[in-house]
Amino acid sequence: MAEQNGVTFDQVSKAATSMLSKGITPTVRNVIAVTGGRTETVSELLRDYNDKRNAEVLKMANELGS
C-alpha cells in the first residue's frame, strides 16, 4: 500500500516504532510530521501497524502462557 507521494507501510512502521521506543505515542499527526503524506493514508497504515503489533504481542503472550 503506497500513496502516490510515496508514504509506505514501512515508513509508517519505522516512524511508529521509533516513537514508541522514545515513549511517544505514534498518532496520525505525529507520524505525518515524520513521513508526510495524507491523513487518510497514514491513518490506514498506522491502523495496520497497530493491528500487526497487537497480533504479535498476543502471540507472544500465548506462547508464554500468560
Buried (B, 14 or more C-beta within 10 A) or exposed (E): EEBEEEBBBEBBBBBBEEBEEEEEEBBBEBBBEBBBBEEEBBBBBBEBBEEEBEEEEEEEEEEEEE
